[in-house]
Amino acid sequence: MASLKDLRNRIASVKATQKITKAMQMVAAAKLRRAQEAAEAARPYAERMGAVLANVAGSISGADAPPLMAGTGQDDVHLVVVCTADRGLAGSFNSQIARLAREHIRKLQADGKQVKIITVGRKGYDQLRRDFGPLIIDRIELREVKQIGFANADAIAKKVIGLFEEGQFDVCTLIYSRFKSVISQIPTAQQIIPAAVPQAESAGEGAIYEYEPNAGAILADLIPRNIAVQIFRALLENAAGEMGAKMTAMDNATRNAGEMINKLTITYNRQRQAQITKELIEIISGAEAL
């Protein structure tokens, strides 16, 4: 049984930990609002970009489509871009993304496909290197970035497009966590190369569009921009999801610390009372012996 001194030390230690988790919860809550606003603001732009892409793509034949939309005509080599956080203490946020990535990669391997991986975020690299270390061709960390900007996503997009132009892969899939609420983040896999063009919006009957320059030239400029936009959206969704998961995790840790403090305090008081009772019995017994 622990001594009174040991119990006092444990109570003090847990109280110090509780202060840290409470502070981290408040910091995450403050950052969550900005991250959530940024993620929600990026969604309409990304969706509208997809709609514009669909409208332009509907007026071009398959032979004239740019390679980023038409693809290589093969489905042998797949690039998987896994976006996670650079820091932990966010519950199962990073593990859920890594789990979806593992399932996707193993399914591709079972189908006889060659897989290459790029990790964005240190936690994704740490979790995937155990099973797929030789498949990771590059890792990107954003730990030093104070606020995620479009320039960060554009740099990743240019790297991915450069690999495609070099013939390093045929299909690219982006894996990230879509922010739904503070307690819910949805791991998502999205194909970005070849561009998965959504259905074009129904236009008025007989409406005819003319493009200048031609639709192929517009798509050649629009698709790389759309890839960067989708990656930027994924980074913003991840940032909001990470803060939401961290706030929830730190709230649970603070509550658990409080429960532990209560249990330790009860144990301390009982043991202290037992010790006092024992000392009183010894004093009374000694007095009676005299």
C-alpha positions in Angstrom: 0.0 0.0 0.0 1.3 3.4 -0.9 2.3 5.7 1.9 0.6 9.1 2.6 3.6 10.9 1.1 3.3 8.9 -2.1 -0.5 9.6 -2.3 0.1 13.3 -1.8 2.7 13.3 -4.6 0.4 11.4 -6.9 -2.5 13.9 -6.2 -0.2 16.8 -6.9 1.0 15.2 -10.1 -2.5 14.5 -11.4 -3.6 18.1 -10.5 -0.6 19.5 -12.5 -1.6 17.2 -15.5 -5.2 18.4 -15.2 -4.1 22.0 -15.5 -2.2 21.2 -18.6 -5.0 19.3 -20.3 -7.5 22.1 -19.4 -5.2 24.7 -20.9 -4.7 22.6 -24.0 -8.5 22.2 -24.3 -9.0 26.0 -24.2 -6.3 26.5 -26.8 -7.8 23.9 -29.1 -11.2 25.5 -28.6 -9.8 28.9 -29.6 -8.1 27.5 -32.7 -11.1 25.4 -33.7 -13.3 28.4 -34.4 -10.8 29.9 -36.9 -10.1 26.5 -38.5 -13.8 25.6 -38.8 -14.5 28.9 -40.4 -11.7 28.4 -42.9 -12.8 24.9 -43.8 -16.4 25.9 -44.2 -15.4 28.9 -46.4 -13.3 26.7 -48.7 -16.1 24.2 -49.4 -18.3 26.4 -51.7 -15.2 27.4 -53.7 -14.0 23.8 -54.1 -17.5 22.6 -55.1 -18.0 25.5 -57.5 -14.6 24.8 -59.0 -15.8 21.2 -59.6 -19.0 22.5 -61.3 -17.1 24.8 -63.6 -14.7 21.9 -64.4 -17.7 19.7 -65.3 -19.3 22.3 -67.5 -16.1 22.8 -69.5 -15.3 19.1 -69.7 -18.8 18.4 -71.1 -17.9 20.3 -74.3 -14.7 18.5 -75.1 -14.1 15.1 -76.6 -12.0 12.4 -74.9 -9.3 12.7 -77.5 -8.8 16.4 -76.8 -8.9 16.1 -73.0 -5.7 17.0 -71.2 -3.7 14.1 -69.6 -4.7 15.1 -66.0 -8.3 14.5 -66.9 -8.0 11.7 -69.4 -5.3 9.8 -67.5 -2.6 7.6 -68.9 -5.1 5.0 -70.1 -3.7 2.5 -67.5 -4.5 1.6 -63.9 -1.3 -0.1 -62.8 0.5 2.3 -60.5 -1.4 4.2 -57.8 -0.1 7.2 -55.7 -1.8 7.7 -52.3 -1.4 11.1 -50.7 -2.2 10.7 -47.0 -2.9 13.9 -45.1 -2.7 13.7 -41.3 -1.7 16.1 -38.4 1.9 16.7 -37.4 1.1 16.5 -33.7 -0.7 14.0 -31.5 -2.9 14.3 -28.4 -6.0 14.3 -30.7 -7.6 11.0 -29.8 -8.2 8.7 -32.7 -8.1 11.4 -35.4 -4.8 10.4 -37.0 -5.4 6.7 -36.5 -8.7 6.8 -38.4 -7.0 8.4 -41.4 -4.2 5.9 -41.2 -6.7 3.0 -41.0 -8.5 4.1 -44.1 -5.2 4.5 -45.9 -4.1 1.0 -44.9 -7.4 -0.5 -46.1 -7.2 1.4 -49.4 -3.5 0.4 -50.0 -4.1 -3.3 -49.1 -7.1 -3.4 -51.4 -5.0 -2.0 -54.3 -2.2 -4.5 -53.5 -4.8 -7.4 -53.5 -5.8 -6.3 -57.0 -2.2 -6.5 -58.1 -1.6 -2.8 -58.3 1.7 -1.0 -57.5 1.4 1.5 -54.8 3.4 4.6 -53.9 2.8 6.8 -50.9 3.3 10.5 -50.0 2.6 11.4 -46.4 1.6 15.0 -45.5 2.0 15.2 -41.7 4.4 13.5 -39.3 1.8 11.3 -37.7 0.8 9.7 -41.0 4.4 8.9 -41.7 5.0 7.4 -38.2 2.0 5.1 -38.5 2.3 4.0 -42.1 6.1 3.4 -42.2 5.7 0.3 -40.0 3.7 -1.5 -42.7 4.5 0.3 -45.9 7.9 1.9 -45.3 9.4 1.0 -48.7 6.4 2.4 -50.5 6.8 5.9 -49.1 8.5 8.0 -51.7 8.2 11.4 -50.0 7.1 12.9 -46.7 5.9 16.5 -46.1 5.7 18.1 -42.7 3.9 21.4 -41.9 5.0 21.7 -38.3 6.7 25.0 -38.8 3.7 26.5 -40.7 1.8 28.8 -38.3 -1.3 29.0 -40.6 -2.0 26.8 -43.6 -2.2 28.8 -46.8 -2.9 28.0 -50.4 0.8 28.2 -51.1 1.4 25.0 -49.0 -1.3 23.1 -51.0 0.0 24.5 -54.3 3.5 23.2 -53.5 2.1 19.7 -52.8 0.0 19.8 -56.0 3.0 20.8 -58.1 5.0 17.9 -56.7 2.2 15.4 -57.4 1.6 16.8 -61.0 5.4 16.7 -61.6 5.4 13.0 -60.7 2.5 12.3 -63.0 4.2 14.1 -65.9 7.3 12.0 -65.3 5.1 8.8 -65.6 5.6 7.8 -62.0 1.9 6.8 -61.5 -1.4 6.4 -63.2 -4.0 7.3 -60.5 -3.7 9.5 -57.5 -6.0 9.3 -54.4 -6.1 11.9 -51.7 -7.0 10.7 -48.2 -7.9 13.1 -45.4 -10.5 13.6 -42.7 -13.6 15.7 -43.5 -14.8 17.9 -40.6 -18.4 17.3 -39.6 -18.6 18.4 -36.0 -16.4 18.7 -32.9 -17.0 15.1 -32.1 -17.2 13.7 -35.6 -14.6 13.6 -38.4 -15.1 11.5 -41.5 -12.0 9.9 -43.1 -12.4 10.4 -46.9 -10.7 9.1 -50.0 -10.9 11.3 -53.1 -9.4 10.6 -56.5 -7.8 13.7 -57.9 -5.9 12.3 -60.9 -7.4 11.6 -63.4 -9.7 14.3 -62.3 -13.0 12.9 -61.2 -15.3 15.3 -63.0 -18.8 15.6 -61.4 -22.0 15.7 -63.5 -22.4 19.1 -65.2 -25.3 21.3 -64.0 -28.3 21.2 -66.3 -28.2 24.4 -68.4 -31.2 26.0 -70.1 -32.5 24.1 -73.1 -30.6 25.1 -76.2 -27.9 26.9 -74.3 -24.6 26.9 -76.2 -21.2 28.0 -74.8 -18.2 29.1 -76.7 -14.8 29.1 -75.0 -11.9 31.3 -75.8 -9.2 30.0 -75.8 -10.6 26.5 -76.6 -11.9 24.2 -73.9 -8.8 22.0 -74.0 -6.6 25.0 -73.1 -8.9 26.1 -70.3 -8.9 22.6 -68.8 -5.1 22.4 -69.1 -5.0 25.5 -66.8 -8.1 24.7 -64.7 -7.3 21.1 -63.7 -3.9 21.8 -62.0 -5.6 24.7 -60.1 -8.4 22.4 -59.1 -6.0 19.8 -57.8 -4.3 22.4 -55.6 -7.8 23.6 -54.5 -8.8 20.1 -53.5 -5.6 19.6 -51.5 -6.0 23.0 -49.9 -9.5 22.0 -48.9 -8.2 18.7 -47.5 -5.6 20.5 -45.4 -8.2 22.9 -44.0 -10.6 20.1 -43.2 -7.8 18.3 -41.4 -6.9 21.3 -39.4 -10.5 21.8 -38.2 -10.9 18.1 -37.5 -7.6 18.0 -35.6 -8.6 20.9 -33.3 -12.1 19.4 -32.8 -10.6 16.0 -31.9 -8.0 17.5 -29.7 -10.5 19.6 -27.8 -12.7 16.5 -27.2 -9.6 14.4 -26.1 -8.4 17.1 -23.7 -11.9 17.5 -22.2 -12.0 13.7 -21.6 -8.5 13.8 -20.1 -9.5 16.7 -17.8 -12.5 14.8 -16.6 -10.6 11.6 -16.1 -8.0 13.5 -14.1 -10.7 14.9 -11.9 -12.1 11.5 -11.2 -8.6 10.2 -10.4 -8.0 13.1 -8.0 -11.3 12.3 -6.2 -10.4 8.6 -5.9 -6.9 9.3 -4.7 -8.2 11.9 -2.2 -10.7 9.4 -0.7 -7.9 6.8 -0.5 -5.6 9.4 1.1 -8.2 10.4 3.7 -9.1 6.8 4.6 -5.5 5.9 5.0 -4.8 9.0 7.1 -7.8 8.3 9.3 -6.7 4.7 9.7 -3.3 5.9 10.8 -4.7 8.4 13.2 -7.0 5.8 14.7 -4.1 3.4 15.1 -2.0 6.0 16.9 -4.9 6.8 19.2 -5.4 3.1 20.0 -1.6 2.8 20.8 -1.8 5.9 23.1 -4.9 4.6 24.9 -3.4 1.1 25.3 -0.2 2.6 26.7 -2.1 4.7 29.2 -4.2 1.7 30.4 -1.0 -0.4 30.8 0.3 2.3 33.2 
